[in-house]
Amino acid sequence: MKWTKRRRVLTLLVSVAFVAAVLALVVLLTVISKRQPSTVITLQRNASPSSPLPSPSQNNSVEIQPTPFLAPSPATPVASPVPTSTSAPAGKLLIPVAGVRPEQLRDTFSEARSEGRFHDAIDIPAPKGTPVIATADGPIVKLFSSERGGTTIYQLSTDGKFVYYYAHLERYADGLAEGHFARQGETIAYVGDTGNAGAGNYHLHFSIAEIPSPKDFWHGLSINPYPLLTR
């Protein structure tokens, strides 16, 4: 009997000691965890998954800021400039619309047009039927009608190095023909709105180009007429 009681007492003491040891271990772990610094990483939207983790010496809370997103602006078509010439016809050119003064002109040479084009000319507004005059002496080499230019005239300079182009004409002057040598100031046509000028948009489209040959007058380097007509 005495041995049985001793064994029960011994078992009880072992159990109590085990429970006490477990409780002591829990308390010890709790104290250690409170002393250990905790690192919190807040990942924001758009943060890079390859961003480096903070080192233990950094602040307890580290916030990785998102990279701003810049929406692309809508693409704007830009016209490609056409090579222009630095040369100019000799002598003074007349404004090729009767009655228009230099201060009334507007430089439209570099304005963009449809299909990625530049204007490469000057528009001179005037009432329908206003006389169009030869800007300089030179032969009429071509009378032509096109979808864009409407009724047009090509005139060469006297040295054959430049071509003067008159477009959107209502009609030619009576008796005008290819090969006619026009004198400066002579009426060669009348202001209109033919071609792609737009109905009622009466004006003369006037351009100048330096050409490689009188026989190749429809190809050349554009020249801005504005400074030549206002000088």
TORNU-593015 format. One record per residue (C-alpha): residue in three letters; x, y, z. Coordinates in steps of 0.25 Angstrom, whole numbers, padded with zeros to 4 digits, always signed. Layout:
N
ALAXYZ...
//
This chain:
231
MET+0000+0000+0000LYS+0011+0010+0004TRP+0018+0007-0009THR+0006+0009-0017LYS+0003+0023-0010ARG+0018+0027-0013ARG+0017+0023-0028ARG+0004+0032-0029VAL+0010+0044-0022LEU+0023+0042-0031THR+0014+0042-0043LEU+0007+0054-0039LEU+0020+0062-0036VAL+0025+0058-0050SER+0012+0063-0056VAL+0013+0076-0049ALA+0027+0078-0052PHE+0025+0075-0067VAL+0013+0085-0067ALA+0021+0096-0060ALA+0033+0093-0070VAL+0023+0095-0082LEU+0017+0108-0076ALA+0031+0113-0073LEU+0035+0111-0088VAL+0023+0118-0093VAL+0026+0130-0084LEU+0040+0130-0089LEU+0036+0130-0104THR+0026+0141-0102VAL+0037+0150-0095ILE+0047+0147-0107SER+0036+0150-0117LYS+0033+0163-0111ARG+0047+0167-0111GLN+0050+0163-0126PRO+0046+0175-0136SER+0036+0172-0146THR+0037+0177-0161VAL+0024+0180-0168ILE+0025+0182-0183THR+0013+0188-0190LEU+0013+0185-0205GLN+0005+0196-0212ARG-0002+0194-0226ASN+0008+0194-0237ALA+0020+0191-0228SER+0031+0183-0235PRO+0031+0169-0230SER+0047+0169-0231SER+0048+0181-0221PRO+0058+0178-0211LEU+0054+0174-0197PRO+0058+0184-0186SER+0070+0180-0177PRO+0068+0179-0162SER+0074+0192-0159GLN+0063+0199-0166ASN+0050+0205-0160ASN+0040+0195-0155SER+0030+0199-0166VAL+0035+0200-0180GLU+0025+0205-0191ILE+0029+0202-0206GLN+0023+0214-0214PRO+0016+0211-0227THR+0022+0216-0240PRO+0013+0227-0246PHE+0006+0222-0259LEU+0006+0232-0270ALA-0004+0229-0281PRO+0001+0231-0295SER-0004+0243-0302PRO-0012+0241-0315ALA-0003+0240-0327THR-0004+0253-0335PRO+0000+0252-0350VAL+0011+0261-0354ALA+0014+0265-0368SER+0028+0262-0373PRO+0034+0275-0378VAL+0038+0275-0393PRO+0052+0280-0397THR+0052+0294-0400SER+0061+0303-0409THR+0069+0315-0404SER+0070+0321-0417ALA+0060+0331-0423PRO+0056+0337-0436ALA+0064+0350-0440GLY+0056+0363-0440LYS+0044+0367-0433LEU+0031+0358-0434LEU+0017+0364-0434ILE+0006+0359-0425PRO-0001+0351-0435VAL-0015+0355-0431ALA-0020+0369-0436GLY-0022+0379-0425VAL-0016+0371-0414ARG-0006+0379-0405PRO+0006+0373-0398GLU+0001+0375-0384GLN-0012+0367-0388LEU-0004+0354-0390ARG-0002+0343-0380ASP+0009+0333-0380THR+0003+0319-0382PHE+0015+0312-0387SER+0018+0303-0376GLU+0003+0300-0372ALA-0001+0285-0372ARG-0010+0279-0382SER-0018+0266-0383GLU-0010+0253-0385GLY+0002+0258-0378ARG+0006+0269-0387PHE+0011+0283-0386HIS+0004+0294-0393ASP+0017+0299-0400ALA+0010+0311-0406ILE+0003+0323-0402ASP-0013+0325-0403ILE-0017+0339-0407PRO-0032+0341-0404ALA-0040+0350-0414PRO-0054+0351-0420LYS-0058+0341-0431GLY-0054+0346-0444THR-0043+0355-0439PRO-0032+0356-0450VAL-0019+0347-0448ILE-0007+0354-0453ALA+0007+0348-0457THR+0016+0350-0446ALA+0028+0352-0455ASP+0032+0351-0470GLY+0032+0336-0476PRO+0025+0326-0485ILE+0013+0319-0482VAL+0017+0304-0483LYS+0005+0297-0478LEU-0010+0299-0476PHE-0015+0287-0468SER-0027+0283-0460SER-0025+0274-0448GLU-0034+0268-0437ARG-0026+0276-0426GLY-0022+0289-0433GLY-0034+0290-0442THR-0031+0299-0454THR-0016+0302-0454ILE-0005+0309-0461TYR+0010+0306-0461GLN+0019+0318-0465LEU+0034+0318-0466SER+0044+0328-0462THR+0051+0335-0474ASP+0064+0327-0470GLY+0057+0314-0469LYS+0061+0311-0455PHE+0048+0314-0448VAL+0033+0310-0450TYR+0021+0319-0445TYR+0009+0311-0442TYR-0005+0317-0442ALA-0017+0308-0437HIS-0032+0308-0434LEU-0034+0317-0445GLU-0049+0320-0450ARG-0044+0321-0464TYR-0033+0325-0473ALA-0032+0339-0480ASP-0037+0339-0494GLY-0028+0334-0504LEU-0017+0329-0494ALA-0010+0317-0500GLU+0002+0308-0497GLY+0015+0315-0502HIS+0010+0329-0500PHE+0020+0338-0494ALA+0013+0346-0483ARG+0018+0359-0478GLN+0019+0363-0464GLY+0005+0369-0459GLU-0002+0363-0471THR-0016+0357-0468ILE-0015+0342-0470ALA-0027+0336-0463TYR-0037+0339-0452VAL-0039+0335-0437GLY-0048+0323-0435ASP-0051+0311-0426THR-0048+0299-0435GLY-0041+0287-0430ASN-0041+0284-0415ALA-0042+0299-0411GLY-0056+0296-0406ALA-0068+0302-0412GLY-0068+0318-0410ASN-0054+0318-0404TYR-0049+0327-0415HIS-0034+0329-0415LEU-0022+0327-0423HIS-0012+0316-0419PHE+0001+0321-0424SER+0015+0314-0422ILE+0029+0315-0428ALA+0039+0304-0430GLU+0053+0303-0434ILE+0054+0292-0445PRO+0065+0283-0451SER+0061+0286-0465PRO+0050+0294-0473LYS+0046+0280-0479ASP+0044+0275-0465PHE+0036+0287-0459TRP+0026+0279-0451HIS+0037+0274-0441GLY+0046+0283-0433LEU+0049+0289-0419SER+0039+0298-0413ILE+0041+0313-0410ASN+0033+0321-0401PRO+0026+0332-0409TYR+0022+0340-0397PRO+0036+0348-0394LEU+0038+0350-0410LEU+0024+0356-0411THR+0025+0365-0399ARG+0040+0370-0401
//
